[in-house]
Amino acid sequence: MRKILLPTLCLALGAMAACDSNTDTVAGIAGTVGSPTIPITVQPTNVQIQVGNSVQLSTNAGTSPGQVEWLSSNVNIATVSATGVVTGFSVGTVVITVRFVSDRNNAATALVQVLP
């Protein structure tokens, strides 16, 4: 089915994109056929918590296991669970990143400041 849809998509896009039938991708369009193409977002994007407290971050990408991954820039300051719960461990600032597992370039970040 992908082989049928890709030429149709390429024809519909015309000069706006170049198609590569060998890889099922459309140049100039985010993602590939069969992968997420929506820009991922995270809310809130800037938050403060106290040491020992937690905050729930949310994403428009859902929380299905294996669909997205959450990362902390410094796990000594704050960790983040597989469902986006950030817990502060020491004073400082971290960047929490959420991204699609199938498209790791499609990511969003939140700045979390951990206060005493």
Phi, psi and omega in degrees: 000326180298323182293332178280317183289323183299311177299324178296316178297316180297319179295319180293326181279338177057232185284354182285341183211156175252138184254147177234101184288344179286330183246001181059038178240158176238113180297139180090355178245131182297137176080186178232170179301126179093354178247164181299138179239359178276144175292130180282145177229161177224144178224141347288164181266347179213121185213151175241137175224163176264156177307131179092348180261168181229160175218144178266121171265151179232159180222154177282357184269359181084180183232022179299133179305133179086352181276316178232160173230145181249138182226146174250139179286343179204101184288349175284337178265311180205145175250164176225135181278174179294346179251008175091015177273120180261131179238128180276136180244328178209161184295135178155187181234136178230158172254124176259128182245136170240137180210157175291138176295323183277351180209080187292348175280344179268093187222160175223155183231155174229140177265122181242121177257124179261123183256159180297000000 
